[in-house]
Amino acid sequence: MYCRVCDGLPPEHRPYVVWHTGWDGCVECDRDYDEGVVVCADCIEALRYAGIGLDRDVYVSDLQCMVDMWAQNTLWHAFWTPERVTVCEADCARRYLDRSGNKDVDPAWDWLPIGTWSDVDEFKADLGSALCHRFLTDDMDGLAAAYLKQGDGWVGTRTQNVRKLAERLAEACLEHCDVLDD
């Protein structure tokens, strides 16, 4: 009887939920519907903070990834934009990562926030200064070019890989320096 979100045993004498998922005809979902899926109280709290309800729109196989992303994004914001996160929310995110085998994960350093903005200026106003601070640059245009991808009427994050973004920023800096030398 392991929690399907954090893969841990629910602590003794603590409540847990047996969730009978939505039935959609696939073998795995039908089994989860019939037998139920255990979700520990700590993961219920994480799901609540992440805004994820246990309803028909959520697939069990996606839950762990969704909560991992929420926890890492929350802890990134707790460090770089702390005014956006409550202490209780950050504590819940850290406890989730610790329980799920990610004690060594440092989202403030190893993670990039995920987002979508209506345009580059909205991104700059939202996360531009925090990301510039994170990467020790004052080139917000270069950062936006390296971090964002253009969509139809929106811009979104291009990568979640810190090393890739750092490499793109270094390449942009080298190109900029070459132009200045000419």
Stockholm file with secondary structure:
# STOCKHOLM 1.0

chainA/1-182         MYCRVCDGLPPEHRPYVVWHTGWDGCVECDRDYDEGVVVCADCIEALRYAGIGLDRDVYVSDLQCMVDMWAQNTLWHAFWTPERVTVCEADCARRYLDRSGNKDVDPAWDWLPIGTWSDVDEFKADLGSALCHRFLTDDMDGLAAAYLKQGDGWVGTRTQNVRKLAERLAEACLEHCDVLDD
#=GR chainA/1-182 SS CCCTTTCCCCCTTCCEEEECCCCCSCHHHHHHHHHCEEEEHHHHHHHHHHTCCSSTTCCHHHHHHHHHHHHHHHHHHHHHSGGGSCHHHHHHHHHHHHHTTCTTCCHHHHCCCCCEESSHHHHIIIIIHHHHHHTTCCCHHHHHHHHEEECSSCEEESCCCHHHHHHHHHHHHHHHHHHHHC
#=GC SS_cons         CCCTTTCCCCCTTCCEEEECCCCCSCHHHHHHHHHCEEEEHHHHHHHHHHTCCSSTTCCHHHHHHHHHHHHHHHHHHHHHSGGGSCHHHHHHHHHHHHHTTCTTCCHHHHCCCCCEESSHHHHIIIIIHHHHHHTTCCCHHHHHHHHEEECSSCEEESCCCHHHHHHHHHHHHHHHHHHHHC
//
